[in-house]
Amino acid sequence: MRNIKLTIEYDGTDFCGWQIQVDDRTVQAEVERSLSMLTDSKVRLAAAGRTDSGVHALAQVASFKTESNLPLDVFVRGGNSRLPRDVRIVSAEEAPAGFSARYSAKSRLYRYVVAKKQKAIGRQYAWYYWNPLDVRKMNDACAAILGVRDFQSFCQAKADVDHYLCDVRYAFWRETKDDLVFEIRANRFLHNMVRILVGTMVEIGDNTLRSSSMPRILAAKDRSAAGATAPAHGLFLLDVEY
């Protein structure tokens, strides 16, 4: 039995997220369908991150077990030949028997893009925010979330999780000519965590909230203490570390 590790890129605009749903179009369903046809056997994927509806990925990682003897390049070329254009298998590798794309991951890196001006081209990959934002204050807020913290305030209410602790390795904002770009790496992420962090920091950046509010919001352990949830279309899964 082989264990295959895939790196997958997708535009989440027309997907209802990664995870299979009964009546909706999902990335997992499309890739599993393609690989099952290719190998003539049922394929079930485990993924590093179950991205939400509208969220994109440049390097999602998925793994599956198979008895197929197909060469690795055939999983890429053959898999892509049966996939729609908004999802691509970038690479395929042999993985150790105990490898799991989800449970073997040490950290995930996400990027969120806030556009400073309205766009016709690329509008589906950035959240246009109409007010000027103070990046210095937003980076001050980032300092409060570094290390192991309880992120219950930054998680969708009533999430089905064992605990809310996440170890944030780094988090920062940088400014380009057209955009503000947020990147965050952590060992794990809660449901909507990055988008709620972004929404809260944007409120800090436009002076709706103070940058000193972040420790108080964390301590509250209450979703209502944080800011709004940023739209999904500005979010990208960028990298998974193993």
Secondary structure, DSSP 8 states (H G I E B T S, - for coil): -EEEEEEEEE-GGGSS-SS--SSS--HHHHHHHHHHHHHTS----EES----TT-EEEEEEEEEEE-----HHHHHHHHHHTS-TTEEEEEEEEE-TT--TTTT--EEEEEEEEESS--STTGGGSEE--S---HHHHHHHHHTT-EEEE-GGGS-TT---S--EEEEEEEEEEE-SSEEEEEEEES---TTHHHHHHHHHHHHHTTSS-TTHHHHHHHHT-GGGS-----GGGEEEEEEE-
